[in-house]
Amino acid sequence: MSNLTNKKIPSGLDPWNTLRAHTDARIGLGRVGDGLPTERLLEFQMAHARARDSVHMAFEPGCVRNQLDGLDQTILDVHSAAPDRPTYLQRPDLGRSLDEDSVAALGKHAGDYDVAFILADGLSARATHDHAANTLKLILDHLGESWSVAPITLATQSRVGLGDEIGAALGAKLTVMLIGERPGLSSADSLGCYLTWGPRRGRSNADRNCVSNIRPAGLTPEKAAKKIAYLMVESRKMGLSGVALKDNSSNPELIEG
């Protein structure tokens, strides 16, 4: 038996508190009769309410645009074929297609670009509001001057697959989409990043690389940006993404502009 189990816990002190300080996971909840202690139940209900609010929160492209102020980039607003949030949640397929106005707007800016960055609401506009602009700026700092960047798009009512249509419409070799992830009970502000080489309609998740849980309490934007920049460099070098592209970003010597 370990020394820890032999120690006597002072009366009134919860031995789980030390572990709770190191994780957002719901551990050591305790029990009162057949149910949870009132404090833990209220914590659960609050976390559930925050997750629901994040899913239904309206995306504010203007908020993100203001955070991008200072970047020497054209910024475009696009919208999926889902006209409103309830439809978006009920019809994921519409969130993967652009509406007609967005197709026309993107066509005016078509060219030959190395990368198109897309900042999208996904299932957590909160995550995009809070972390997307900062993460994008950090990625650009890592990339240097050797990349031709398409106009940045702010996508409303967007699923991951919408990035394929956006990238194809702009003529980008690679798309990098920063999108709000499905909220959990411990993280309502988690941002995900999806990289897709050769974007076009019909791409599957096997064709993408994902960097997830980007938030201060998860994978910090600083660490995420370094990992994403590495994957972008390797993707351009090898002309691919997805299961064939391995993440060796833990080796700093492999990261170059």
Secondary structure as UniProt FT lines:
FT   HELIX           3..6
FT   TURN            11..12
FT   TURN            15..16
FT   HELIX           17..20
FT   TURN            21..22
FT   TURN            33..34
FT   HELIX           38..56
FT   HELIX           61..67
FT   TURN            68..70
FT   STRAND          75..80
FT   HELIX           85..90
FT   TURN            92..93
FT   HELIX           94..96
FT   HELIX           100..107
FT   TURN            108..109
FT   STRAND          113..120
FT   TURN            122..123
FT   HELIX           125..127
FT   HELIX           128..132
FT   HELIX           133..143
FT   TURN            144..145
FT   STRAND          152..156
FT   TURN            160..161
FT   HELIX           162..170
FT   STRAND          172..180
FT   TURN            185..186
FT   STRAND          191..197
FT   TURN            201..202
FT   HELIX           205..207
FT   STRAND          208..214
FT   TURN            216..217
FT   HELIX           221..238
FT   HELIX           242..244
FT   TURN            249..250
FT   HELIX           252..254
//
